[in-house]
Amino acid sequence: MSNYHIKHLEEYFQVYRKSVRNPEAFWEEIAEEHFLWRKKWDNVLSWDFSKPEVKWFENAKLNITENCIDRHLTTRGEKTAILFEPNDPKEEAQHITYNELHKRVCKMANVLKENGVKKGDRVCIYLPMIPELAVSLLACARIGAIHSVVFAGFSSNALSTRINDSDCKIVITSDGSFRGKKSIDLKGIVDVALDDCPGVKTVLVAKRTNAEIEMKAGRDKWLQPLLDDAYGDCVPEIMDAEDPLFILYTSGSTGTPKGMVHTTGGYMVYTAYTFKNIFQYKENDVYWCTADIGWITGHSYIVYGPLANGATTVMFEGVPSYPDYGRFWEVIEKHKVTQFYTAPTAIRALAKENLDFVENHDLSSLKVLGSVGEPINEEAWHWYNNNIGKNNSPIVDTWWQTETGGIMISPIPYVTPTTPTYATLPFIGIQPALMDENGEELKGNQVEGRLCIKYPWPSIARTIWGNHERYRDTYFSAYKDKYFTGDGALRDGVGYYRITGRVDDVIIVSGHNLGTAPIEDSINEHPAVAESAIVGFPHDVKGNALYGYVILKEFGETRDRDNLRKEINQQITEHIGPIAKLDKIQFVTGLPKTRSGKIMRRILRKIASDDTSNLGDISTLLNPEIVQEIMDNSL
Ligand code: WTA
């Protein structure tokens, strides 16, 4: 028997050793015993990080939706697969059984086919957190189309960039979305985006808000009537283990967003296996991850990982503050949630509110709490542990990335003793390395460096869509034969890992990765702006907030500063989305630069964080005098 479910610490160490001593044999056993393959692989793994090329389960054939749906129908047909909790608590929750999910996915798959979608085609999905979103992902997977979900909080500009980058011919969206008290005109955003996307021929529109919207003749179709007419069964397309399953965009430190490509077989095995262990999932549990399916967390741990285990997964449409700050706790009580997985930014925001919001609810169903997306600070960890877990539900601080597909470093609850702010130990099969400035691996404990991974794991992204060179340069060129994560980490005396944060120009705001370059580009497009630089500074709810240093053109100098600040943020909202807005904007006459003209963000970061005691040597700057001016006027 394979070690599919790890139950105590010795077992973890034993299985971990087995998984790194012979990774191929280890993953072969897991894959063989717990999944449905139409044909087995010829070779478990071939890899070369210098190219880079990674192939898991070569020439194996499968369909991931057979694993996530069909194979459960005989034993779990009437079990709830997706439990949909709407934005408005007065609207009834929907319990979508595995049988029902099967039918809905097949119908959607048939609608896509009727609209000309074929294996390998890219489908853009721009939907709020309604059941159609999960159904759309699975419907694509059913017919071998590659889904590209764009988070429905992104602006039309960000949407069109992503649609064009992966050449999507079809978009699935809705008339609108609900977010707390607000309703948002999603279809209007799509319409603007599509002015720049000549390749899109079809838009399928789900009804959610019943808002009056424009339907463009010949292009836009209401989804529901098509679903009503579609046949409720659909033969799954047989896919190769290495066929792409989806593209998901993530911000880089420079340039356009990177379309990370995940393939089918390895992704399925790894997300399912991590889900089972890291949430200690048991048959009658009700698991809830509060992420949006627009992010990797939602892909792996709302949809694929849970469904591959036949789990009940909650999909929540709303926000933590509506109708009041007790909503999360109310939902946990209402559905008797057993595993709850959220982000530090949400915990920090809720910890600021009156504790009555928590104490009015019975949270005794909880067994495991999770955290993801950014480092969780000590205070938030304790608040979560004391008030939500009642010191009785282990917190799994899960470190991973869009690129890694699944959780990489995390405690296993009830197995690994936890320590606040530590992601603790590498998961089974994961071989981390900490590197020093000179590119040497730091051996032993009590070391701090840059976090790399030495050996492939099944769900590593295989490439960046349309730009393999960028994939190599970004992740495999900093350290020979290693995947570089972009994060810094330390390993303490007992070998526990603590993630210290990004070491590149990516800033994590409320758990969302933002690259500095696209924000600066957006600001620089303002007619009054000559140049700008963005840095992060600590924020007690968002983790980091953005601080912008802006140099104005001469005529801009006469403009009202507060109006300019509003315009700049408006522009960022239009180009990227409201998540990228700046908290502070300081107008400066220059930026500290090296002699080669590179902005010294390190100095700006320190000033923005009010930490100017040790700015380091600034005498080598091209313009050292600017530093004092910036400090004197700091906001
Ligand atoms: C950060 C989210 C500390 C990290 C799944 C990483 C974390 C980036 C943690 C990836 C954690 C994620 N502790 N930092 N538990 N989890 N991060 O691609 O900097 O949206 O590189 O994937 O988030 O963000 P992404």
Boltz pocket constraint, residues with backbone or C-beta under 6 A from the ligand:
constraints:
  - pocket:
      binder: B
      contacts: [[A, 250], [A, 295], [A, 296], [A, 297], [A, 371], [A, 372], [A, 373], [A, 374], [A, 375], [A, 376], [A, 397], [A, 398], [A, 399], [A, 400], [A, 401], [A, 402], [A, 403], [A, 409], [A, 423], [A, 485], [A, 486], [A, 487], [A, 499], [A, 501], [A, 502], [A, 508], [A, 511], [A, 512], [A, 513]]
      max_distance: 6.0
